[in-house]
Amino acid sequence: MEKDEVKKIKDWMNTEEYKEKNFNRKAIVINPERACQPLGAVLCAAGFEDTMPFVHGSHGCVAYYRNNLSRHFREPFAAVCTSLTEDGAVFGGQANGFEGFKNAAALYKPKMFAISTTCMSEIIGDDLGSIIGNAREKGHLSEDILAPYANTPSFVGSHLEGYDSMLNAIIETLGKKLPAGKDAGKTDIINIIPGFDTTVGNINEVKRILKIFGINYLILADYSNTLDSPLNGEYKLYPDGATKLEDVKNCVNNKATIALQKYSTKKTAATLSEKFGQDVRVIKSPIGMSYTDEFLMTLSEISGKEIPKELEDERGRAIDSMTDAQQYIHGKKFAIFGDPDMLTGLTSYLLEMGGIPKYVLCSNGTEEFKKEILDLFAAYSESEGEVYIDKDLWHLRSLVMTGPVDMLLGPSHGKFVAREAKVPHIRIGYPIFDRVNIHRYPLYGYSGIINLTTWIVNKFIDIIDDASDDAHFELMR
């Protein structure tokens, strides 16, 4: 094809005509900003003591999960599988399960296998419960090794449902409700469920806030240390710091549970509330001022403790940082993309700063999420914002090429759109493959407000400096 013809087609791809065709496509998805269910299940398993993620599926599937998670966290990520091949697809995967349990137990000596499925094992109809029961009966799986399991088919849902299903299975399998009259529910411990959150800085920030409050807490699925362990010359297959299995057994008797994400905890929240009768609060992810305030007020209400002055002072500093920077964000247009809970928080934060969330795109969003974003637009009288669910990053490309924005906020996959549109891109969410240490910085809490404001505003100032001639290259900005 001639260069002129290539340019002509490329230019056409930036038009409203192409955008209309792009948004009308039905038979293909191009670069969706979501992963599959088993990846979420595998991540959840990494948050528990001496637990090996065990996937009933092929080598290729597990290589994908390990590869993606290792690249994001820049840490080794262990997981095993039953190595299903064509034979398993025809005759069933029970024999592979038997061998897998026996070999993995001998090699890795886990206290728990957190077992999930893939497309292949779901399509052929393997019954995980039967395979696990038969393995125990025939001596391939010791009774000493816990084995919660979740069905996590890759062809429906996303990593959010996979995380939720695995966490729900672990709590249902391990949780032991005390009988009535046996001090059931009398602990002062508050369970915290982070949800599918690959920013370990968020989990650490939540723990810091809880310590300042003086609240006894239990993080359910705590991989803040297992996936951010110190480099001290000693490799540990199971790093210290994960949620202890003994604590999980009693988590259903704790005072309350706070879920910091809605869309990756629905099943788990329902189980704790309906099956175990626990006080469960599902709140917005504490990103931005309003949602951080909500989190702290929820902690205060449940614990009966006043919000500490130290946190009140942090709030004041966050407000100061927002005030200092507001002029650089006010009126700027943003395209944001990623998981729904993060996007709700980012939308709220940008509106607080006077920014315009022009495009909010969520590949795994629902009508419920869409309504939340539209309600936020209405609360701030924002008429320019648009929200898109079940759309991919090729849709996002059409949006920003026909209706320009000033900045993209979202995971690494958006860098190609940002490059074509010639706009800056701040990496936030999952996955982040092309920047280092971002996952260590919190987006949550008042510290997260300062981090977000710093990244966004300093990038805008860099652009001003880069575009300035000598006469306008100012020391003060």
N, C-alpha and C positions, 0 to 999 in steps of 0.2 A: 504494500500500500504506500502511495506517495506521501511525503511529509505534509504537504498541503491538505491532503484528505484527512490525515490523522489529526491535524490541528482543527480542521473544520468539525470533525466528530467530537473532539474534546471540548471545543467551545459550545457545541450544541448540548453537551451533557451538563452545562452550567445554566441552562435555560429553564423557564417555567414549563415549557412543553415537555422537556425530558423529565422534570420533577413530577409532572402529572402521570406520566407513564410509569415512572419508578414507584410511585405510591399506589399504583393500580396492580402491581405484580402480585401474583398469588402462589406461583409454583416454585419459588426459590427464595432462600434467605441468604443474605450476603453480610458476613461479619456481624453476627448478633453479639450483643454485650451480655452474654450469659454463658454459664457452663452447665454440665449435666449433673443429675442428682447424685451419682456415686462420689463425685468430687467433694460435694458438701458433706456427705457421710464420712468420708475419709478424713477430712479436716476436723470434724467433730470428734472423731475417735482419738485424734492426737492430743486432745485436752484432758485425757484420763490416765491415771497412774498405771504404768507397766501394761499399756494396752497396745495391741498390734491391730491396725486396720486390716481386715481380711475380706477380700473381694471375691465373690463367686463369679468369675469371668475370665477373660483372656489376658495374656501378658500385655498386649498393646494398650488395653484400657488402663491398666494400673500404671503402665509407663507414662501415659498422658497425665494422670493425676499427680504422680510423683514429680514429673518434670515441671509441670506448671507451678505446683506449690513450692518446690525447691527454688525455682527461679524467682518467685515473688519474695519469699522469705530469705533467700540466699543461705539456706540451711539444708543439711541432709534430711530427707523425708523418707521414712521407712513405711512400707506397706507390702503385703503379700497377696497372692491370688491363687485360684485353683487351676490356672492355666488351661482353661477350656479350649479345645480345638474342634475340628470337624467331628471327631468320634463322640465327644461330649454332646454336640448338637444333635446327633442321631440317637445315641443310647442314653442320654442324660448324664449329668455331671456328678452323681453321687460318689463314684469311685475317685474322681478328682478331689472331691471334698474330703474323703477319708485320708487320702495321701497328704493333702494340704494340711489338715489338722495335725497329723502325726509329725510331719517334717517340721512345720513351723513351731510346734511346741518344743520339739527337741532342740532346734537351732536357736530360738529366740526367747524361750522360757517366759512367756507373758502370763500375767494374772488374768487377762481378759482378751478375747478376740471380739472385736466389734465388726460384725459381719454384714455386708451389703451385697447388692446384686448389680448386674449390668444388663444391657439389651439382650445379649445372647441367653443368659440364664432365665430371664423373664419370658422371652419369646418361646423357649422350649418348655416352659412351665415347671421348672424344678421347684420343689417344695422345700424351702430352707428348714422349716421346723422338723420335717421328717428326716432330712439329711443329718441335722444336728443330733436328733434323738437316736437315729440308727448308729451314728458315729460313737455316741456315748455307750450305747448298748454293746457294740462290738469292740470297744476298748481303744478306738482311734482318737477319742477326745476325752480327756480326763474330766471327772466331775469337779476337780479343783479349779478348772479354768472356766471362768464365766463366758457365756456366749450369747449376748443379746444380738438380735438380727433385725434388719429392716429391708423391706422390698423397695429398691430404688431404681426403677427402670429409667434408662437414659432418654427414652423417646417421649416422655411427658415431663412437665414441670422443669425445674432448674436446680442448681446447686442449693437454693434456699430450701426447697422441699426435702432434698436429700439430707441436709443438716438437721432439719426438724425431725424427720423420720428416725434418724439414728439417735438423736438425743432422747426422743420420746421412748424408743425401744430400750435404751440403757436405763432410764429412770423407771420404766414399767417393770423391767427385769430385776433390777437391784433394789428398788424402793420397798421398804418394809414399814407399813403403817402400824404404829403402836395401837394396841387395843384400847378401847374407851376406858378411862380411869387410870391409865398408865402414863399420865403426863403427856398424852398425845398433843402435839402442836404447842407445847409449852416452852420450847427453846426460844431464845431471843435472836436467833440467827436469821438473817435475810438472805435468801437465795438470789443470785444475780445471773441472768442468762444473757450473755452478750449477743447471741445470734451469730449468723455467718459474718464475722468481722475479721478481716485479715490485717487490720491495723492494730498491732499488738500494743501500740502506744495508747489506744483507747481503753483497752482492758487495764493497763497499768494506771492510767489516769483515774478510772473508776475506783480502783483499789485505793489509790491515794486519797480520794475524796472520802471514801468510807472510813479510812483510818483517821482522818481529821475529825470526822463525826464521832468516832469512837464506837462504831457499829460493828458487831460481829457478823461476818458475812461468809458466804460460800459461793464461789464462782463455779457454775456448772459448765464444764468443758473449758478449762483454763489452759490454753496453750501459749500464754504470754511468755512463759519461760522455755517451754519445750521447743518452741519455734523461734526463740531468740536467746539461746543458751550461750554462756560465756565461752570464749576461746581460751582455754587454759592448758591445752596439751593433752587433755583426757577426753576421749570420745565415750559418750554414753548413749546406748541405743534408746533408753528411756530416760531423758533428762529429768532432773528434779523440778518440782513446782507444779506438776499437773494435779488435777482434782483427785483426791484420794477416793478409792472405791468404797471404803468404809463410810466416808462422809456422804457419798451418793445414796447409800442404803438408808440413811437417816434424813435425807434432804426433804422427804415428803412430810416429815414431822416438824419442820422448821416454821418459824413465825409467818413468813410470807415469801413470795417470789416476785421479783421485778424483772420483766423482760424488756431489754433495751432495743429490740426490734420486733415489729409486728409480723412481717411477712416470712420470717424464717423460724417462727416459734409458735405458729397457730396450733398445731397438733399437741405440742408439749404443754402449752399453756392450758389447753382444754383438759388434758389428762390430770395435771396438778390440781386444777380447779374442780373438775367434775368427779374424778375417780378418788382423789385423795382429800378433797374438801379444803384445799389451801386458799388463802387470800392471794390472788394473783393479780398483779397490775402490769398491763402491757402499755408502755409509754412510748412517746416519740424518741428516737435516738437523740441524745442530748448534744445536738449540733446547733450553734447559735445561741443567742441570749434567751429567747422564750423557752426553748426546749430544755436548756440547761437549768433554768429556774424551775421548770416543772419537775425535773429529776430530783433536785435538791428538796423541793417542797414535799415530794412523795416520800423521800427518805425521812424527812422530819416527821411527817404524819405517821408513818408506820412505826418508827422507832420511838416516837415521843420525845425526841431530842430537838433542841433549838438548833437552827443553822449556825454553825460556829462563825465567830468574827473573822477568822482567817479566810474563810470562803467568801464572806461579805466583802472583805478587802480585795480578794481576787476578782470578784465581780466588778468592783469599782475600777480596777486596773484594766479589765477587759473593755469596759465602757469607754475609758480614756483612750485605749488603742483604737476603738471604733471611731471615736470622735476625731482623733488626729488624722485618720485615714479616709473618712467618709467622702471627702471631696474627690478622691481619686476613683471611687467606685460608683458614686451617684450618677445615674443616667447611662452607665455602661451596660451593654447587652452581653448576655452570657448564654452559651449552649452547654447544658449539663447532662450527663448520661451516666448510667450505672445501675446499681440495685435500688429498689424502691425506698427503703428506709433511709438510706444515705441521701437520696435525692430530695426527700421531704425535708430533711434537716438543712440541706444546702439551699433549697428554695427559700425556706424561712429566713436563713441567715442573709442571703442576698437581698431579700425584700427589706430586712431590718437595716441594711446598709444603703438603701436607696438604689440598689442595682436592679436590672431588669432580667429575670430568668426568661429570656426570649424563647428558648426551646428546652423543654424538659423531656428527655427521651429515655424510656425504660423498656428494654427488650423483654423483661419478665414482669412487667407491670400488669395490674388488673384494673377493672373498672372502679373498684374501691380506691385504689391508689390514685387514679385519675381524678376522682372526685375530691380527694384530699388536696391535691395540688390546685384544682380549680377553686376550692374554698379558700386556700391561702391567697390566691390572686384576688379574689373578691374582698377578703379582709383588708388587703392593702391597696384596694382600688387599682390593681394592676391590669390594664387593658391590653397590653402587648404580648403577654405571656401565652405560650402554647404548650400543650402537653400531648405526648404521643406514647401509646403503649403498644407492645407487640411489634415494634419497629426496630430496625437494625441500623448499623452505622453507615450503610450506603444510603439509607433514608436521611440520616443526619447530614451526609455530604450534600445532598440536594437542598436541604434546608439552608445550610450556611452559605452555599454558593449562590442561592437566589435571594436570600435575606440575610445579609452579613451580620456578624456579631463581633464583639471585641475580644472575647476570650472563650476557650473551652475549659471545662472542669470535668475530669473523669479519668478512667483507667488508660493504660498505655495504648490500647488499640485505637484510640482516637487520634493518635499522632499523625496518621496519614491524611485524615480530614483536615487537621490543623495546618499541615504543610501545604496542601493544595489551596486552602483558604487564606494562607499567609496570616494566621492569627496565633497568639500564644496559647499554650496548652499546659495547665497545671495538673499534674498527676495526682489523682485522688481515687481511692477505692481498690478494686481487684479486677484484673491483675496489674501490677506495676513491674514491668520487666526491664525498663530502660532508664531507671533512675535508682539511686541507692539511698537506703536508710529512711525513705519516706514513711514506710510502715511503722517506724519507731516513734514518729511524732503524732501526738493525739489530735484528732479533730473534735473530740468530746470535751465538754466542760469549758470553763472560762479560759483555760490554757489553749484549748482548741480554737477558740475565737481569735486569740492573738496569733496563733500559727496561720490560720486561714487568711487573716487580714494581712499579715506580713508577706506571705507568698504572693497573694494576688496584687497588692499595691506595689511592692517592690518590682514585680515584673512589669507593671505599667510604667513605673519610673524608669526602668532600664530601657524600655522602648522609646520613651521621650528623649533620654540621653543619646541613644544610638542614632536617632533621627535628627539631632540638633546640629546645626553648623556651629562654627567657632563662636559666632556672635551670641548664640543662644544656649551655649553649653554651660549651664549655671551650676554653681556650687550648691545652692539651696534649691530644694524641690518641695 
